[in-house]
């Protein structure tokens, strides 16, 4: 987001981005949107990594057998399947509020366990 502002009687151009650099066409160099991240599961935990760095953040650990995941950006939720326990789980992207969404029972029937 960029705007004209007036400082000490002079009109100036201001960039509302976190990094306030403006090019010759009065555009911000960097997007004001959040930095992209990559989420991945490796069976025992779910991690978040920034694509241009080698560092990662542990979101969830001590999982049984998480092999697939998805996320809901607007609600800041991550979902994963646990193939050992035959269930789908969810949690906030910060790792809190872990809940079972549904479970496959012994007759291979899906049983929903939450309202989501």
Protein Blocks (a to p, Z undefined) as FASTA:
>chain_A
ZZdddeehiacdddfbfblcddfkopafbdcbdcddddddehjaccdddfkbcbdcdfbg
hifbdcbdcddfklopacdddfklopaddddfkopaiacfbdcdfkopacdfbfZZ
